[in-house]
Amino acid sequence: MDSNDFTGYSSREIFREAMRQEEPADIGMLSAKVGGLSVKGLTRLRNGVITKLVYPMLTAKTLREVADESRELAGKLQALGIAKEAHVVLDELHSDGKGQLVNVKLLCKPMSRYIIRTEAGVDDNEGTAGVSGRLLNIFGGGETFDMNYLRGSKTQAAFQGTFSVPVDADPLKTLSITGVQRMVSNRPYSSHDEMLRSLVFDYQARDILLRSIHNVGYSLSWRNICNLGATASQALRTEAGHSLKSSVTYQATLDTRDSPRLPTSGSLIKVLAEAAGLDGIGDTRFVKSQIQLQTNQDLGGGYLVSTGVQGGLMWNLDRGKRSRLADRFFLGGSTSIRGFEYHGIGPRDGNDSIGGDLYYAAGVSLLTPLPFVTTDSLKGHVWANAGQLALLDARGLLRRSGEIHRFLMSPSAAVGVGIVYNHSVVRAEFSLCLPVIATATDRPKAGPQLGFGITFL
């Protein structure tokens, strides 16, 4: 059987039944139901899971419905990680006087029980390397356990383990628990390291037709601002030490782009909401929201235009206190607002970037064909970026009216030209940058700038 043919009709009775009709008939509309089911090749499949998976097929009333539901069953077995390959054969049809009884056979190749691999990547201008492993179909219902260990140019060490369970045998709905421990060096933009230990519970629901993802989660995070440098500012010294955050999050993503790295069409809408400390656990209380929008259009002739807007607000609920450094927004860099150093926009104390509670950013990019270049993976790039970041005071306000005007009407901005290379795993940019507006606390970066990552403004 051809591996691309999920369903084979091996019974001549189908055609004989059609020939008995006085007028041509759609074979798929013949009355039929499942008379038997056999699954071959799988050694690990729980009875409760297969019962839920086959129920829609058992309610089919026509030959077409039987075939469609059989293909759906084969696809779910693969999506759940239970079967590496799954093919369906419909045969041995018999009539019970009310229609055809169809025998369904699933010919499967089981998925490997584990995967171990080394990996290297680049994201947000950081190179990482490490090892990862995955255990698949642990209890016969598509359960997985993922582990990875990474080191990078900023990440000194990171370990993560995630156990995921499909909900109601549906590969589009998963419940997971994740444990994370990560030590990150925030130098040179801020003279400290940060240790993060988190336990995260997450429910995810995906809609393939709408291309949307919804996540609802709870996390308990223990943070430690540590290893302060000799020149660390007073703001960092005040923040140094341990803090505990208990938060509930919701994230909705609608992504119709044809590529996350260099899209030629489609749009992205991502909304994130977080509430921390409302359950009385932890020493930080806030509500936080972010939104990200991107549109992409093919102008023809190899020209593409991309526009992006994003913004965020964090409102501290502990009156008389400022937000914590570990929870704030940061802005600037080759994957954010180009033409500025990494985290080089917004409030600073001495040489340390201390982030903010309120920000916005916008960018437009024109990607062009290059002379003597035939591949679409390499493009010319003309861009303009702008944005601003502000830190609220202990009352949750900008301190002076002049700051409000500066925040709204005087964004930091830069323009530039360069080239973009779309690799299969990462997008790389080389730009010649010209900062045109910068505040006294910004760190503009004129001239050449390299950027590596997946998501760019």
C-alpha positions in Angstrom: 0.0 0.0 0.0 1.2 3.5 -0.8 2.2 5.2 2.4 0.3 8.3 1.3 -2.9 6.4 0.9 -4.4 6.2 4.4 -7.5 4.2 3.3 -7.6 1.2 1.0 -10.9 -0.3 -0.3 -10.2 -3.9 -0.9 -13.7 -5.2 -1.4 -15.4 -5.6 -4.8 -18.8 -5.6 -3.1 -18.7 -1.8 -2.9 -18.6 -1.5 -6.7 -21.1 -4.3 -7.2 -23.6 -2.5 -4.9 -23.1 0.6 -7.0 -23.7 -1.3 -10.2 -27.1 -2.5 -8.9 -28.3 1.1 -8.8 -30.4 2.2 -11.7 -28.7 5.6 -11.7 -25.0 6.3 -10.9 -24.6 6.8 -7.1 -22.0 8.2 -4.8 -20.3 5.1 -3.4 -19.4 6.9 -0.3 -23.1 7.5 0.5 -23.9 3.8 0.8 -25.3 2.9 4.2 -22.5 1.3 6.2 -21.3 0.9 9.8 -18.4 -0.7 11.5 -18.7 -4.4 12.0 -15.3 -5.0 13.4 -12.0 -3.3 14.3 -8.5 -4.6 14.7 -5.4 -2.7 15.6 -2.1 -4.3 14.6 1.4 -3.3 15.5 0.8 -1.5 18.7 2.1 -3.0 21.9 1.2 -0.1 24.3 -2.4 1.2 24.1 -4.8 1.5 27.0 -8.3 0.2 26.6 -9.9 3.3 27.9 -8.0 5.4 25.4 -8.9 3.3 22.3 -12.5 3.3 23.5 -12.7 7.1 23.4 -10.8 7.2 20.1 -13.0 4.8 18.2 -16.4 6.0 19.5 -17.0 8.6 16.6 -16.2 5.8 14.1 -18.7 3.4 15.7 -21.5 6.0 15.2 -20.7 6.4 11.5 -23.7 5.6 9.2 -22.3 5.8 5.7 -19.2 4.4 4.0 -17.8 7.9 3.6 -18.2 8.6 7.3 -16.6 5.3 8.2 -13.6 6.2 6.0 -13.3 9.7 7.3 -13.5 8.7 11.0 -11.0 5.9 10.3 -8.5 8.4 8.9 -9.2 10.7 11.9 -8.4 7.8 14.2 -5.2 7.0 12.4 -4.2 10.7 12.6 -4.9 10.9 16.3 -2.8 7.8 17.0 0.1 9.6 15.3 -0.6 13.0 16.9 -0.7 11.4 20.4 2.7 9.8 19.8 1.3 6.3 20.1 2.0 5.3 16.5 4.7 6.5 14.2 2.7 5.4 11.1 -1.0 4.3 10.9 -2.7 3.1 7.8 -6.3 2.1 7.5 -7.8 -0.7 5.4 -11.6 -1.2 4.9 -12.5 -4.6 3.7 -14.6 -7.8 4.3 -17.9 -6.1 3.7 -21.1 -8.0 4.5 -24.7 -7.0 4.4 -27.0 -7.2 7.5 -30.1 -6.2 5.5 -29.8 -2.6 6.7 -26.5 -1.7 5.1 -22.9 -2.8 4.8 -20.9 -4.0 7.7 -17.3 -2.8 7.3 -14.3 -4.4 8.9 -11.7 -1.7 9.8 -8.0 -2.7 10.1 -5.4 -0.3 11.5 -1.9 -1.3 10.4 0.5 0.6 12.7 4.1 1.1 13.3 4.8 1.9 17.0 6.6 5.1 18.0 10.0 4.8 19.6 9.7 4.8 23.4 12.4 7.4 23.8 14.4 10.1 22.0 17.7 11.5 23.0 19.5 14.2 21.1 22.0 17.1 21.3 20.8 20.5 20.2 22.0 23.9 19.5 20.0 27.1 18.8 19.8 30.8 18.8 17.0 32.9 20.2 16.8 36.5 21.3 20.5 37.0 20.4 21.7 34.2 22.6 23.3 31.0 21.4 22.5 27.8 23.4 23.7 24.2 23.3 22.6 21.3 25.3 21.0 17.8 25.4 17.4 16.8 25.5 15.4 13.6 25.9 11.8 12.5 25.6 9.9 9.5 26.9 6.8 8.9 24.7 3.5 7.1 25.4 4.6 6.3 28.9 1.3 4.7 30.1 -0.3 3.9 26.8 -2.3 7.1 26.4 0.1 9.5 24.7 1.7 10.8 27.8 5.2 12.3 27.4 8.0 13.4 29.6 10.5 15.9 28.2 13.8 16.8 29.8 16.5 19.3 28.6 19.6 20.8 29.9 21.0 23.9 28.2 24.0 26.3 28.5 24.3 29.5 26.6 26.1 32.8 26.2 23.7 34.4 28.9 22.2 31.2 30.3 24.8 29.8 32.6 22.7 26.6 33.2 19.1 25.7 32.6 17.2 22.5 33.4 13.6 21.8 32.5 11.3 18.8 32.9 7.8 18.6 31.6 5.2 15.8 32.0 2.2 16.2 29.6 -1.1 14.2 29.4 -3.7 14.5 26.6 -7.1 15.4 28.0 -9.8 13.0 27.1 -7.5 11.3 24.5 -7.5 14.5 22.4 -4.1 15.5 21.0 -5.3 19.1 20.8 -5.9 19.4 24.5 -3.1 18.8 27.0 -2.5 19.2 30.7 1.2 19.6 31.7 3.3 20.2 34.8 6.8 21.7 34.3 9.7 22.2 36.7 12.4 24.7 35.8 15.7 25.8 37.2 17.7 28.4 35.4 20.7 30.7 36.2 21.0 33.6 33.9 23.7 36.2 33.7 22.2 39.7 33.0 25.6 41.3 32.4 26.7 43.6 30.8 23.4 45.6 30.8 22.8 45.0 34.5 25.3 43.9 37.1 23.7 40.8 38.5 22.7 37.2 37.9 19.2 35.7 38.4 18.3 32.3 39.7 14.8 31.1 38.8 13.1 28.0 40.1 9.5 27.5 38.9 6.7 24.9 39.1 4.1 25.5 36.3 0.8 23.9 35.7 -0.7 24.5 32.3 -3.8 23.6 30.3 -3.5 24.1 26.5 -6.3 23.9 23.9 -5.5 24.3 20.2 -7.9 24.9 17.3 -6.4 23.9 14.0 -9.1 25.5 11.8 -8.8 28.9 13.5 -5.0 28.4 14.0 -5.4 29.5 17.6 -3.9 28.4 20.9 -5.2 29.1 24.4 -3.2 28.5 27.6 -4.4 28.7 31.2 -1.8 28.2 33.8 -0.6 28.6 37.4 3.0 29.0 38.4 4.9 29.2 41.6 8.3 30.9 41.1 11.2 31.4 43.4 13.6 34.1 42.2 17.0 35.2 43.5 18.8 38.3 42.4 22.4 37.4 43.2 26.1 37.8 42.4 26.0 41.5 42.2 28.9 43.2 40.6 31.2 45.6 42.4 29.6 48.5 40.5 26.0 47.4 41.1 23.6 50.3 41.6 21.5 51.1 44.6 18.4 49.9 42.8 20.0 46.5 42.3 21.2 46.3 45.8 17.7 47.0 47.1 16.3 44.2 44.8 19.0 41.6 45.8 17.9 38.5 47.5 14.9 36.1 47.2 11.3 36.7 46.2 8.4 34.3 45.7 5.7 34.8 43.1 2.4 32.9 42.8 0.5 33.8 39.6 -2.3 32.7 37.3 -1.9 33.4 33.6 -3.9 33.3 30.4 -2.5 33.5 26.9 -4.3 33.5 23.6 -2.5 33.3 20.3 -3.9 33.5 16.8 -1.3 32.9 14.2 -2.1 32.7 10.5 1.4 33.5 9.3 3.0 31.1 6.8 6.3 31.2 8.7 7.3 32.5 12.2 10.7 33.6 11.0 10.2 35.4 7.7 6.4 35.4 7.0 5.2 36.5 3.6 1.5 36.6 4.5 -0.8 36.3 7.5 -1.0 37.9 10.9 -0.2 37.3 14.5 -2.3 38.3 17.6 -1.0 37.4 21.0 -2.5 38.5 24.3 -1.1 37.6 27.8 -2.7 38.4 31.1 -1.2 37.6 34.5 -2.3 38.1 38.1 0.1 37.5 40.9 -0.3 37.3 44.7 -4.1 37.3 44.7 -4.2 34.0 46.6 -2.1 35.5 49.4 1.0 33.4 48.5 4.3 35.1 47.8 5.7 38.6 48.4 4.7 40.2 45.1 1.2 41.3 44.0 0.4 42.7 40.6 -1.8 42.5 37.5 0.0 42.4 34.1 -1.1 42.4 30.5 0.7 42.3 27.1 -0.4 42.4 23.5 1.5 41.8 20.3 0.2 42.4 16.8 1.9 41.7 13.5 0.7 41.8 9.9 2.6 40.7 6.7 1.8 41.3 3.1 3.4 40.1 -0.1 3.7 43.1 -2.5 4.8 41.0 -5.4 8.1 40.9 -7.2 9.8 39.6 -4.1 8.9 42.6 -2.0 7.4 42.0 1.5 6.2 44.5 4.1 5.8 43.6 7.8 4.4 45.8 10.5 4.3 45.1 14.2 2.9 46.7 17.4 3.3 45.6 21.0 2.7 47.0 24.4 2.4 46.0 28.1 1.3 47.3 31.4 2.1 46.0 34.9 0.1 47.5 37.8 1.6 46.8 41.3 -1.1 46.1 43.9 1.2 46.6 46.9 0.7 50.3 47.5 3.7 52.2 48.7 6.0 49.7 46.9 7.5 49.6 43.5 7.3 46.5 41.3 10.1 43.9 41.5 12.9 43.9 39.0 12.3 40.2 38.1 8.7 41.1 36.9 9.4 44.2 34.8 9.5 44.7 31.1 12.7 45.4 29.2 13.1 47.0 25.8 15.8 47.4 23.1 18.1 45.2 21.1 18.4 43.6 17.7 15.3 41.5 18.1 13.3 44.3 19.8 14.0 47.9 18.9 17.0 47.8 16.6 19.6 50.5 16.9 19.9 50.2 20.7 21.8 47.9 22.9 20.2 44.9 24.4 17.8 46.2 27.1 19.1 49.6 26.2 15.9 51.6 26.3 14.3 53.0 29.4 15.1 53.7 33.1 18.6 53.1 34.4 20.4 53.5 37.7 24.0 54.2 37.0 25.0 51.6 34.3 22.3 49.2 35.2 19.1 48.8 33.2 16.2 48.4 35.8 13.3 47.9 33.4 9.8 49.4 33.5 6.1 48.8 34.1 4.7 50.4 31.0 6.0 50.1 27.4 5.0 50.2 23.7 6.9 49.5 20.6 6.2 49.6 16.9 8.1 48.7 13.7 7.8 48.5 10.0 10.0 46.5 7.7 10.3 46.3 3.9 12.1 43.2 2.6 13.4 43.4 -0.9 15.0 41.1 -3.5 18.7 41.4 -3.9 20.5 41.6 -7.2 22.2 38.4 -8.4 20.5 36.5 -5.6 18.0 33.8 -6.7 17.0 32.4 -3.3 14.1 33.8 -1.3 16.0 33.0 1.9 18.2 36.1 1.6 16.5 39.5 1.4 17.4 43.2 1.6 15.9 45.0 4.6 14.8 48.6 5.2 13.3 49.2 8.6 12.1 51.8 11.2 11.5 51.0 14.9 10.3 53.1 17.8 9.2 52.6 21.4 9.3 53.7 25.0 9.6 52.2 28.5 8.6 53.8 31.8 8.8 52.9 35.4 5.9 53.8 37.6 6.3 55.2 41.1 5.1 53.7 44.4 1.6 55.1 43.7 1.5 53.4 40.3 1.9 56.6 38.4 4.4 58.4 36.2 6.0 60.8 38.6 5.7 64.1 36.7 3.5 65.4 33.9 6.6 65.9 31.8 7.3 62.2 31.9 3.8 61.4 30.6 4.4 63.7 27.6 7.8 62.2 27.0 6.5 58.7 27.2 3.7 59.3 24.8 5.1 61.8 22.4 8.9 61.2 22.3 9.6 57.5 21.7 13.2 56.3 21.2 13.6 55.6 17.5 16.0 54.2 15.0 16.1 53.5 11.2 18.4 51.3 9.2 19.1 49.0 6.3 20.6 45.6 6.1 20.1 42.0 5.0 18.0 39.1 6.4 18.8 35.4 6.1 16.1 32.9 6.8 17.7 29.7 8.0 15.6 26.6 8.7 15.9 27.1 12.5 16.7 30.8 13.0 16.4 34.2 11.4 19.7 36.2 11.1 19.9 39.9 10.5 22.8 42.3 9.7 21.8 45.9 10.0 23.4 49.3 9.7 21.6 51.3 12.3 21.0 55.0 12.8 19.4 56.0 16.1 17.4 59.2 15.5 15.8 59.8 19.0 17.2 58.7 22.3 16.7 59.7 25.9 19.4 60.4 28.5 19.1 57.0 29.9 19.1 55.1 26.6 22.0 53.2 25.1 21.9 53.8 21.4 24.0 51.6 19.1 24.9 53.3 15.8 26.5 51.3 13.0 26.5 47.6 12.4 24.3 45.3 14.5 23.8 41.5 14.3 20.5 39.8 15.3 19.6 36.2 15.7 16.3 34.8 16.8 12.8 33.6 15.9 10.6 36.6 16.7 11.5 40.1 15.7 9.6 43.4 16.0 
